[in-house]
Amino acid sequence: MDSHPCHLTTVLHLIHDHTNLSSQIGAAKEIRRLTKTSHRCRRQFSAAIGPLVSMLSLQSYDANEAALLALLNLAVKDETNKISIVEAGALGPIVSFLQSMDLNMQEHAVAAIVTLSASPVKKLAVGASGCIPCLVNILNRGSPQAKMDAMLALSNLSTEPDNLTLIMQSNPVPSLVNILKTSKKSSKITERCISVLESLVEFEDAIVSLTSEEGGVLAVVEVLESGSHQSREHAVGTLLTMCQTDRCKYREPILKEGVIPGLLELTVQGTLKSRTKAHTLLRLLRESPYRRPEFESETLETILSNIVSQIDGEEQCGNAKKMLAEMVQVSMEQSLRHLQQRALVCNPSDLSITASCASEVSLK
């Protein structure tokens, strides 16, 4: 039986035999196989972490790959092993593999970073390892699987303020906007992407980058309209933070993308957080800090004010929907030229990324 104590002891002996690289590689592959489905084996093979990490620095592709995949399986759903792997010095070699021209090795390395970044204890160490610029670069140039995992890793890391600062320093917003434009709005990668963007717009530099990126604000509005419940919540949060940061500066860029219908729908059909944020954003958008043309002040602003006051009462869905239709009509009349341009240029083909996205990668 493969998991018999004698077999486990033999494998551990072989992985510690630094004089025979071929035996070490074979042992690493066996550790990977045995730990794929057995948490008990992950515990029993924790003693192999040191030799496996040492193999990452050898000048042997086969040794690097076998050791990396074994470490990945040892780390999945095992917090103690994650901590041991980081403390054994694995991050340096793994970050170098993130820059590999070999796409398979790059994918393995991103998967390892995803798993290690799920450790609450080691998030800061992972973020400080130098992996963040590599992950942002992979968002642009990696394989679909690598992009998915890089986005997940950045999402894991972004929950630490220090890591969020490092992410911001890597100029991620153009890459995030590209992900939003080219991914299905209901996809998991979009959900992770918009959550990171919502965190980043706490930095005004991120807002400047978003509004400077062609179609950047529109991409967020489209997620607000068509994303998952969680994605829509992050999207309205992103726009709300922008408006709260500088209403005079960012109100018009948000309004011109036709955000009002989506916001009104959220006040009726969104999650509790979405409804609250949508209410607040509508209040900020309904009155301009500048003098407005007579037609606009008597139609668009008045209708919006009426809708907000109606919703503020008792979630009267019928009335809200009726006024929503009126708002859409007025918005279309006032923004026809912009809406025509949007129809022409803002229909990118979806990037088909269908891999599952959890806080850790699948076992290899």
Disulfide bonds with the S-S distance in Angstrom:
none
